Amino acid sequence: MSEMRTLLVDTASRLCTDLCERKAVEDAEMGIWPEALWNGLEAAGLTQAATSEERGGAGADVSDVMALLGVIGRFAVPLPLAETLIAEKMLAAAGLDGMAGPLTIGPVVRGDSLVLRQIDGGWELSGTLHRIPWGAQAKAIVVLAEYGNTTRTVLVEHPPVGAKDWNYAREPRDTLVFENFRIAAEAVGPGAIGFTVDELFFHGALFRSVMMAGALERVLESTVGYAKERVQFGRTISKFQAVQQQIAVLASEVAAASAAAQGAVDAAQQYSGHFEIAAAKARVGEAAGIAASIAHQVHGAMGFTHEHSLHRSTRRLWSWRDEFGAEFEWAAWVGNAVAKVGGENLWSFLTAPSKTQEAG
């Protein structure tokens, strides 16, 4: 583990242990912004972990940033840290100035789009974006908008909220409605530079996969601990073979998800890693459904109570598995990619991937 990764993980773990306690999460689910937790992450420089040193950040590489997000997923942190990190990457790729968070990003739903129109030395933005993470709480949103045949990166401060909504974990997922919304010229990136919509979705899928892997580790830890403590018929339920078999399946799913997520991180560190990211999002999403089901079975009625912490992880798993593409969407993407490669070339593609071998 690199020195940077150790610093990020240790700092995030300490802050989350101190500030991401039950009340903070419950308040966040009631719509109260967890200011103390965000300020702590910001003061520690974690919100700028992915920002280059030239832009005033820590300059952490992909693997280090993903290790940080694993902690965020493990502690069920109710903040748009992942979105803020992606937003900065979008701004940097488009040559736009950075901005202090919290930030969010869009579009995050396939089929949503925004259109730019140049007017009076500035720009107008029109369109609707659905399911935007923390749309109402973010200081700004970094969006991709169409202008002619190009995609441009746009920084929108105080975005207009059309309707507020939440995912199953009670994380804000708002609808933003832009109707001839005026944008300053300096807030619009040049054409054909920066992220494409596909690249945004791959980034989102990678970030969510890693966060889900972290949440799965917490689910396994909670389930094993509960099984060792819960006494039934004079002995702990961990002594029952049926429970042992369930936990073994749970552990194997968590291990598979962690391996898939780490494989995607390793690939993204070297090249785009689209194939590995797609495979990881599909596999981690599958593991989330199986693991959450087993965890609640082992916990029994206790696992369904609001007082127990298990639901903080499982509700996020059920929510995150559908964001930036559900597993069936990414499984279809992987299938199409394999079909393009062909049977004769599949083994060499899987064992020696490179930028020139990207199948997407």
TORKOLVEX-558975 format. One record per residue (C-alpha): residue number from 1; residue in one letter; x, y, z. Coordinates in nm, 2 decimals. Layout:
REM TORKOLVEX-558975
<NUM,A,<X,Y,Z>>,
...
This chain:
REM TORKOLVEX-558975
<1,M,<0.00,0.00,0.00>>,
<2,S,<0.14,0.34,-0.10>>,
<3,E,<0.20,0.61,0.15>>,
<4,M,<-0.07,0.82,-0.01>>,
<5,R,<-0.32,0.54,0.01>>,
<6,T,<-0.24,0.48,0.37>>,
<7,L,<-0.29,0.84,0.45>>,
<8,L,<-0.62,0.86,0.27>>,
<9,V,<-0.77,0.54,0.41>>,
<10,D,<-0.65,0.61,0.77>>,
<11,T,<-0.78,0.97,0.76>>,
<12,A,<-1.11,0.88,0.61>>,
<13,S,<-1.16,0.59,0.86>>,
<14,R,<-1.09,0.81,1.16>>,
<15,L,<-1.32,1.09,1.04>>,
<16,C,<-1.60,0.85,0.96>>,
<17,T,<-1.57,0.67,1.29>>,
<18,D,<-1.59,1.01,1.47>>,
<19,L,<-1.84,1.19,1.26>>,
<20,C,<-2.05,0.94,1.06>>,
<21,E,<-2.23,0.80,1.36>>,
<22,R,<-2.59,0.68,1.36>>,
<23,K,<-2.75,1.02,1.43>>,
<24,A,<-2.56,1.19,1.15>>,
<25,V,<-2.68,0.93,0.90>>,
<26,E,<-3.04,0.94,1.03>>,
<27,D,<-3.04,1.32,1.01>>,
<28,A,<-2.91,1.31,0.66>>,
<29,E,<-3.19,1.07,0.56>>,
<30,M,<-3.43,1.33,0.70>>,
<31,G,<-3.28,1.60,0.47>>,
<32,I,<-3.04,1.76,0.71>>,
<33,W,<-2.71,1.83,0.55>>,
<34,P,<-2.42,1.66,0.75>>,
<35,E,<-2.21,1.97,0.76>>,
<36,A,<-1.97,1.86,1.03>>,
<37,L,<-1.88,1.55,0.83>>,
<38,W,<-1.84,1.73,0.50>>,
<39,N,<-1.63,2.00,0.67>>,
<40,G,<-1.41,1.73,0.82>>,
<41,L,<-1.36,1.56,0.48>>,
<42,E,<-1.29,1.90,0.32>>,
<43,A,<-1.05,2.01,0.59>>,
<44,A,<-0.86,1.69,0.56>>,
<45,G,<-0.82,1.74,0.18>>,
<46,L,<-1.02,1.43,0.10>>,
<47,T,<-1.26,1.62,-0.13>>,
<48,Q,<-0.96,1.71,-0.34>>,
<49,A,<-0.79,1.37,-0.33>>,
<50,A,<-0.83,1.33,-0.71>>,
<51,T,<-0.73,1.68,-0.79>>,
<52,S,<-0.38,1.73,-0.94>>,
<53,E,<-0.12,1.91,-0.74>>,
<54,E,<-0.11,2.18,-1.01>>,
<55,R,<-0.48,2.25,-0.94>>,
<56,G,<-0.43,2.25,-0.56>>,
<57,G,<-0.51,1.90,-0.47>>,
<58,A,<-0.34,1.59,-0.34>>,
<59,G,<-0.27,1.43,-0.68>>,
<60,A,<-0.37,1.08,-0.57>>,
<61,D,<-0.38,0.82,-0.85>>,
<62,V,<-0.68,0.61,-0.94>>,
<63,S,<-0.60,0.32,-0.70>>,
<64,D,<-0.55,0.56,-0.41>>,
<65,V,<-0.88,0.74,-0.48>>,
<66,M,<-1.07,0.41,-0.51>>,
<67,A,<-0.93,0.30,-0.17>>,
<68,L,<-1.07,0.61,-0.02>>,
<69,L,<-1.41,0.54,-0.18>>,
<70,G,<-1.41,0.19,-0.04>>,
<71,V,<-1.40,0.35,0.31>>,
<72,I,<-1.69,0.58,0.21>>,
<73,G,<-1.89,0.28,0.10>>,
<74,R,<-1.80,0.08,0.41>>,
<75,F,<-1.92,0.36,0.64>>,
<76,A,<-2.23,0.44,0.43>>,
<77,V,<-2.13,0.81,0.43>>,
<78,P,<-2.43,1.02,0.32>>,
<79,L,<-2.24,1.27,0.11>>,
<80,P,<-2.16,1.32,-0.26>>,
<81,L,<-1.79,1.27,-0.23>>,
<82,A,<-1.78,1.04,-0.53>>,
<83,E,<-1.97,1.29,-0.74>>,
<84,T,<-1.74,1.57,-0.63>>,
<85,L,<-1.43,1.38,-0.73>>,
<86,I,<-1.58,1.29,-1.07>>,
<87,A,<-1.69,1.65,-1.12>>,
<88,E,<-1.33,1.78,-1.06>>,
<89,K,<-1.20,1.52,-1.32>>,
<90,M,<-1.46,1.65,-1.57>>,
<91,L,<-1.36,2.01,-1.51>>,
<92,A,<-0.99,1.93,-1.54>>,
<93,A,<-1.04,1.73,-1.86>>,
<94,A,<-1.22,2.03,-2.01>>,
<95,G,<-0.97,2.29,-1.90>>,
<96,L,<-1.22,2.46,-1.67>>,
<97,D,<-1.13,2.60,-1.33>>,
<98,G,<-1.20,2.39,-1.03>>,
<99,M,<-1.46,2.48,-0.76>>,
<100,A,<-1.50,2.39,-0.40>>,
<101,G,<-1.78,2.13,-0.33>>,
<102,P,<-2.00,1.97,-0.27>>,
<103,L,<-2.05,1.92,-0.64>>,
<104,T,<-2.26,1.68,-0.84>>,
<105,I,<-2.27,1.55,-1.20>>,
<106,G,<-2.50,1.48,-1.49>>,
<107,P,<-2.65,1.32,-1.68>>,
<108,V,<-2.67,1.00,-1.47>>,
<109,V,<-2.97,0.84,-1.65>>,
<110,R,<-2.94,0.70,-1.99>>,
<111,G,<-3.15,0.90,-2.24>>,
<112,D,<-3.12,1.23,-2.05>>,
<113,S,<-2.96,1.51,-2.24>>,
<114,L,<-2.90,1.89,-2.23>>,
<115,V,<-2.87,2.12,-2.52>>,
<116,L,<-2.65,2.44,-2.54>>,
<117,R,<-2.74,2.74,-2.74>>,
<118,Q,<-2.51,3.04,-2.79>>,
<119,I,<-2.67,3.38,-2.72>>,
<120,D,<-2.55,3.74,-2.66>>,
<121,G,<-2.19,3.64,-2.59>>,
<122,G,<-2.30,3.37,-2.34>>,
<123,W,<-2.49,3.05,-2.35>>,
<124,E,<-2.83,2.90,-2.27>>,
<125,L,<-2.89,2.55,-2.14>>,
<126,S,<-3.21,2.36,-2.18>>,
<127,G,<-3.32,2.01,-2.09>>,
<128,T,<-3.41,1.79,-1.79>>,
<129,L,<-3.19,1.57,-1.58>>,
<130,H,<-3.34,1.30,-1.36>>,
<131,R,<-3.20,1.12,-1.05>>,
<132,I,<-2.92,1.38,-0.99>>,
<133,P,<-2.73,1.29,-0.67>>,
<134,W,<-2.77,1.57,-0.41>>,
<135,G,<-2.89,1.81,-0.68>>,
<136,A,<-3.05,2.05,-0.43>>,
<137,Q,<-2.76,2.04,-0.18>>,
<138,A,<-2.47,2.08,-0.43>>,
<139,K,<-2.31,2.42,-0.49>>,
<140,A,<-2.28,2.34,-0.85>>,
<141,I,<-2.33,2.06,-1.11>>,
<142,V,<-2.09,1.97,-1.38>>,
<143,V,<-2.29,1.85,-1.68>>,
<144,L,<-2.23,1.74,-2.04>>,
<145,A,<-2.43,1.92,-2.30>>,
<146,E,<-2.48,1.89,-2.67>>,
<147,Y,<-2.38,2.18,-2.90>>,
<148,G,<-2.40,2.09,-3.26>>,
<149,N,<-2.21,1.77,-3.32>>,
<150,T,<-1.99,1.81,-3.00>>,
<151,T,<-2.03,1.75,-2.63>>,
<152,R,<-1.92,2.03,-2.40>>,
<153,T,<-1.86,2.04,-2.03>>,
<154,V,<-2.06,2.30,-1.84>>,
<155,L,<-2.03,2.42,-1.48>>,
<156,V,<-2.37,2.53,-1.35>>,
<157,E,<-2.38,2.70,-1.01>>,
<158,H,<-2.70,2.68,-0.80>>,
<159,P,<-2.88,2.45,-1.05>>,
<160,P,<-3.26,2.48,-1.07>>,
<161,V,<-3.44,2.19,-0.89>>,
<162,G,<-3.76,2.09,-1.05>>,
<163,A,<-3.85,1.81,-0.80>>,
<164,K,<-3.68,1.65,-0.50>>,
<165,D,<-3.66,1.27,-0.47>>,
<166,W,<-3.46,1.00,-0.30>>,
<167,N,<-3.32,0.66,-0.36>>,
<168,Y,<-3.40,0.36,-0.14>>,
<169,A,<-3.12,0.47,0.10>>,
<170,R,<-3.28,0.81,0.14>>,
<171,E,<-3.00,0.98,-0.05>>,
<172,P,<-3.12,1.28,-0.25>>,
<173,R,<-3.18,1.20,-0.62>>,
<174,D,<-3.34,1.52,-0.76>>,
<175,T,<-3.48,1.63,-1.10>>,
<176,L,<-3.32,1.94,-1.25>>,
<177,V,<-3.50,2.14,-1.51>>,
<178,F,<-3.32,2.39,-1.73>>,
<179,E,<-3.53,2.62,-1.94>>,
<180,N,<-3.31,2.86,-2.13>>,
<181,F,<-3.09,2.88,-1.83>>,
<182,R,<-2.82,3.14,-1.88>>,
<183,I,<-2.46,3.03,-1.85>>,
<184,A,<-2.15,3.25,-1.85>>,
<185,A,<-1.90,3.20,-2.14>>,
<186,E,<-1.62,3.10,-1.90>>,
<187,A,<-1.83,2.82,-1.75>>,
<188,V,<-1.85,2.63,-2.08>>,
<189,G,<-1.56,2.42,-2.20>>,
<190,P,<-1.44,2.40,-2.56>>,
<191,G,<-1.59,2.15,-2.80>>,
<192,A,<-1.45,1.80,-2.85>>,
<193,I,<-1.24,1.83,-2.53>>,
<194,G,<-1.32,1.65,-2.20>>,
<195,F,<-1.55,1.37,-2.10>>,
<196,T,<-1.81,1.21,-2.33>>,
<197,V,<-2.14,1.08,-2.18>>,
<198,D,<-2.01,0.72,-2.21>>,
<199,E,<-1.69,0.81,-2.02>>,
<200,L,<-1.90,0.97,-1.75>>,
<201,F,<-2.10,0.65,-1.71>>,
<202,F,<-1.79,0.43,-1.69>>,
<203,H,<-1.65,0.66,-1.42>>,
<204,G,<-1.97,0.64,-1.23>>,
<205,A,<-1.99,0.26,-1.27>>,
<206,L,<-1.63,0.23,-1.14>>,
<207,F,<-1.69,0.46,-0.84>>,
<208,R,<-2.02,0.28,-0.75>>,
<209,S,<-1.86,-0.06,-0.78>>,
<210,V,<-1.59,0.03,-0.54>>,
<211,M,<-1.83,0.18,-0.29>>,
<212,M,<-2.05,-0.13,-0.31>>,
<213,A,<-1.75,-0.35,-0.25>>,
<214,G,<-1.68,-0.15,0.07>>,
<215,A,<-2.05,-0.18,0.18>>,
<216,L,<-2.04,-0.55,0.12>>,
<217,E,<-1.73,-0.59,0.34>>,
<218,R,<-1.93,-0.42,0.62>>,
<219,V,<-2.23,-0.65,0.56>>,
<220,L,<-2.01,-0.95,0.59>>,
<221,E,<-1.84,-0.82,0.91>>,
<222,S,<-2.18,-0.75,1.06>>,
<223,T,<-2.32,-1.08,0.97>>,
<224,V,<-2.03,-1.29,1.10>>,
<225,G,<-2.03,-1.08,1.43>>,
<226,Y,<-2.40,-1.13,1.48>>,
<227,A,<-2.39,-1.50,1.42>>,
<228,K,<-2.12,-1.53,1.68>>,
<229,E,<-2.33,-1.34,1.94>>,
<230,R,<-2.68,-1.46,1.87>>,
<231,V,<-2.78,-1.76,2.09>>,
<232,Q,<-3.05,-2.00,1.98>>,
<233,F,<-3.13,-2.33,2.14>>,
<234,G,<-2.84,-2.30,2.38>>,
<235,R,<-2.57,-2.21,2.14>>,
<236,T,<-2.47,-1.94,1.90>>,
<237,I,<-2.62,-1.96,1.56>>,
<238,S,<-2.27,-1.97,1.41>>,
<239,K,<-2.25,-2.33,1.53>>,
<240,F,<-2.54,-2.44,1.30>>,
<241,Q,<-2.43,-2.59,0.97>>,
<242,A,<-2.71,-2.42,0.77>>,
<243,V,<-2.60,-2.08,0.90>>,
<244,Q,<-2.24,-2.16,0.83>>,
<245,Q,<-2.33,-2.25,0.47>>,
<246,Q,<-2.51,-1.93,0.42>>,
<247,I,<-2.22,-1.72,0.56>>,
<248,A,<-1.98,-1.92,0.33>>,
<249,V,<-2.19,-1.82,0.03>>,
<250,L,<-2.20,-1.46,0.16>>,
<251,A,<-1.82,-1.45,0.20>>,
<252,S,<-1.76,-1.59,-0.15>>,
<253,E,<-1.99,-1.33,-0.30>>,
<254,V,<-1.81,-1.05,-0.11>>,
<255,A,<-1.47,-1.19,-0.22>>,
<256,A,<-1.58,-1.21,-0.58>>,
<257,A,<-1.72,-0.85,-0.57>>,
<258,S,<-1.40,-0.72,-0.41>>,
<259,A,<-1.19,-0.90,-0.67>>,
<260,A,<-1.40,-0.77,-0.96>>,
<261,A,<-1.39,-0.41,-0.83>>,
<262,Q,<-1.01,-0.43,-0.77>>,
<263,G,<-0.96,-0.57,-1.12>>,
<264,A,<-1.15,-0.27,-1.26>>,
<265,V,<-0.94,-0.03,-1.06>>,
<266,D,<-0.61,-0.19,-1.17>>,
<267,A,<-0.73,-0.17,-1.53>>,
<268,A,<-0.84,0.19,-1.50>>,
<269,Q,<-0.50,0.27,-1.36>>,
<270,Q,<-0.33,0.16,-1.68>>,
<271,Y,<-0.58,0.24,-1.95>>,
<272,S,<-0.96,0.31,-1.98>>,
<273,G,<-1.05,-0.03,-1.85>>,
<274,H,<-1.40,-0.02,-2.00>>,
<275,F,<-1.43,-0.40,-2.02>>,
<276,E,<-1.32,-0.46,-1.66>>,
<277,I,<-1.54,-0.18,-1.53>>,
<278,A,<-1.85,-0.32,-1.71>>,
<279,A,<-1.78,-0.67,-1.58>>,
<280,A,<-1.72,-0.54,-1.23>>,
<281,K,<-2.04,-0.34,-1.21>>,
<282,A,<-2.24,-0.64,-1.33>>,
<283,R,<-2.06,-0.88,-1.09>>,
<284,V,<-2.07,-0.65,-0.79>>,
<285,G,<-2.44,-0.57,-0.85>>,
<286,E,<-2.52,-0.95,-0.86>>,
<287,A,<-2.33,-1.00,-0.54>>,
<288,A,<-2.51,-0.71,-0.37>>,
<289,G,<-2.85,-0.88,-0.42>>,
<290,I,<-2.73,-1.22,-0.30>>,
<291,A,<-2.53,-1.09,0.00>>,
<292,A,<-2.80,-0.85,0.12>>,
<293,S,<-3.06,-1.14,0.11>>,
<294,I,<-2.83,-1.37,0.31>>,
<295,A,<-2.73,-1.11,0.56>>,
<296,H,<-3.10,-1.03,0.65>>,
<297,Q,<-3.18,-1.40,0.67>>,
<298,V,<-2.90,-1.46,0.92>>,
<299,H,<-2.99,-1.15,1.12>>,
<300,G,<-3.35,-1.25,1.13>>,
<301,A,<-3.61,-1.00,1.25>>,
<302,M,<-3.33,-0.79,1.41>>,
<303,G,<-3.18,-0.71,1.07>>,
<304,F,<-3.51,-0.55,0.96>>,
<305,T,<-3.53,-0.31,1.25>>,
<306,H,<-3.44,0.05,1.22>>,
<307,E,<-3.22,0.03,1.53>>,
<308,H,<-2.98,-0.22,1.38>>,
<309,S,<-2.71,-0.08,1.15>>,
<310,L,<-2.74,-0.35,0.88>>,
<311,H,<-3.00,-0.16,0.67>>,
<312,R,<-2.76,0.13,0.63>>,
<313,S,<-2.54,-0.09,0.41>>,
<314,T,<-2.81,-0.30,0.24>>,
<315,R,<-3.03,-0.02,0.14>>,
<316,R,<-2.73,0.15,-0.03>>,
<317,L,<-2.64,-0.17,-0.20>>,
<318,W,<-3.00,-0.21,-0.34>>,
<319,S,<-2.98,0.16,-0.45>>,
<320,W,<-2.63,0.18,-0.59>>,
<321,R,<-2.66,-0.15,-0.79>>,
<322,D,<-2.90,0.03,-1.03>>,
<323,E,<-2.71,0.36,-1.06>>,
<324,F,<-2.48,0.42,-1.36>>,
<325,G,<-2.62,0.11,-1.51>>,
<326,A,<-2.78,-0.20,-1.35>>,
<327,E,<-2.60,-0.54,-1.37>>,
<328,F,<-2.82,-0.66,-1.66>>,
<329,E,<-2.72,-0.35,-1.87>>,
<330,W,<-2.35,-0.40,-1.81>>,
<331,A,<-2.38,-0.78,-1.86>>,
<332,A,<-2.53,-0.70,-2.20>>,
<333,W,<-2.24,-0.46,-2.27>>,
<334,V,<-1.99,-0.73,-2.18>>,
<335,G,<-2.17,-0.98,-2.41>>,
<336,N,<-2.16,-0.74,-2.70>>,
<337,A,<-1.79,-0.67,-2.64>>,
<338,V,<-1.71,-1.04,-2.64>>,
<339,A,<-1.91,-1.09,-2.96>>,
<340,K,<-1.70,-0.82,-3.13>>,
<341,V,<-1.37,-0.97,-3.02>>,
<342,G,<-1.48,-1.31,-3.14>>,
<343,G,<-1.41,-1.66,-3.00>>,
<344,E,<-1.06,-1.70,-3.15>>,
<345,N,<-0.93,-1.37,-3.00>>,
<346,L,<-1.12,-1.38,-2.67>>,
<347,W,<-0.84,-1.55,-2.46>>,
<348,S,<-0.57,-1.31,-2.57>>,
<349,F,<-0.81,-1.02,-2.51>>,
<350,L,<-0.88,-1.13,-2.16>>,
<351,T,<-0.53,-1.22,-2.06>>,
<352,A,<-0.34,-0.93,-2.22>>,
<353,P,<-0.58,-0.63,-2.23>>,
<354,S,<-0.45,-0.30,-2.36>>,
<355,K,<-0.59,0.03,-2.50>>,
<356,T,<-0.59,-0.11,-2.85>>,
<357,Q,<-0.80,-0.40,-2.74>>,
<358,E,<-1.09,-0.20,-2.59>>,
<359,A,<-1.40,-0.38,-2.73>>,
<360,G,<-1.66,-0.12,-2.64>>,
